């Protein structure tokens, strides 16, 4: 359980830091443009608008990720996590390397006894093996608790 808490807290901190950096960069940009140009022309407003739109988009994206992780963090504090026992039937993402190796992530778990499939952010899984996994409801972040033979 501590491992799941650590993963969630790590992501929460990362998204918090990214949101803080985005806001800080936007403030610095506004200060620099304000000091450099006492008088703004059309080109400056276009540049400022474009930068603001980019930073706003990044803030909304990472802010929504932060909200998701914060919801899960509250669930962890109350020991309200989901448990699934199932077999890995595939992977949502794969990455191929120049040396010929392949790394798979986001396993698709088929719950034992049903045909229900769920995609989770869990590491250290292999095809066609059965695992018991604790995962968080909103972010689908999980940890392997037990491998079944």
N, C-alpha and C positions, 0 to 999 in steps of 0.2 A: 504494500500500500504506500509506503514511503517513496518508492520509486515512481509511482504514478503522481504523487504529490510533487515530487521534484521536477518531473517533466512538465507538468502543468505550470508550476511556478516559474520555471525557466522560460517557457513560451510567454507567460504573462509579463515577465520582466523585459524580454526582448521586444515585445510589441509596445510596451510602455516607453522604452527607450527610443524606439523608432518614431513614435508619435511626438515625443519631446523634441527629438532632433528636427523633425519636419517643421514643427512650430518655431523652433529657434532659428532655423535657416530662413524661414519666411520673415521673421522679425528683423534679422540682420539684413536681409535683402531690402526690406522696406526702409530701414535706417540708412543704408548705403545710398539707395536711390534718392532718398529725401535730402541727404547732405550733399551729394554730388550735384544734383540738379535742383536748384531753387525753383526753376520754372520747368514744368513738364510739357513736352510736345507730344504729338500723336504717336510717334514711335515709342516713346517711353511708356505711355499708357498701354500700348499693345504688348510690349515686353513684360510689363508688370502684370497685366491681365493673364498672359500666357503662363507666367511663373506661378501666379496665384492659383490658376486652374489646375496646374500640375501638382502643386503642393496640397491643394484641397482634395484632389483625387487620391493622392497617397494617404492623406490623413483619414479620409473616409474609409479607404480599404483597410489600413492597419488599425484604425479605430474599431471597425466592425470585428476584426480578428481579436482585438483586446476585449471587447464586450463578450464574445463567445468564450474566451478563456476565463474571464472573470466569473461568468455563470458557472462554468465547470469547477472553478476554484472554490466557489461557495458550496457546491455539491460535495467536493472532497472533504471540506471541513466538517460536513454533517455525515460523512461515510455513506453517501448516496451515489454509488457508482454502479454501472451495469456489469453483469457477468454473462459471458457467453462461452459455451463449450461447443466447438465445431472444427471442421476440417477445412484446411486451406485448399480452395478449388481454383485459385488463380490470383493474379496480381493486377492492380489498377495501373501501376506505373512500372516502367522498366528503363534502365539506363545501360547503354552499351559503351564499353571502353575500347580503346585502340588495341590493347593487349588481348582482346577476344573475350574478356570476362563480361558478365552481365550482373547487374545488381537490381533486385526487385524490391519494390516497396508498396505500401498500402495493400496488404493482402485482402482477398475476398474470402470471407469465412462463411461456410454453409453450416448453419446451426444443426447440431445433432438431433435427429428425429423429425426434422422439418425440412422444407425446401427454402426456408428463409435465408437470404444472403445479406451480409453486411460488410461494407468496406471500412477497414480500420487503419489508423496510423500506428502500426505495431512493427517493431523490429524483430530480428532473429526468428523468422519462421521459414518453413520449407513446404514445397508442394506436397499435397496429399497427406500431410501429418495433422493430427488432431491436437488441439490445445484448449486449455481453459484460459480465458483472457478477461481481465478487468479493463473496462474502458469508460470514458466519459461521454455523457449523453450528447452534448452539443458539438464538441470538437472532434469526436471519434478518436481521440488520443487514448492509447491503451498500452498495457504491459502483459506479457505472457506470465501467467502464474504457474501453470503446470503443462508439461508435454505428456500426452497419453501415447501409449505404445500400440 
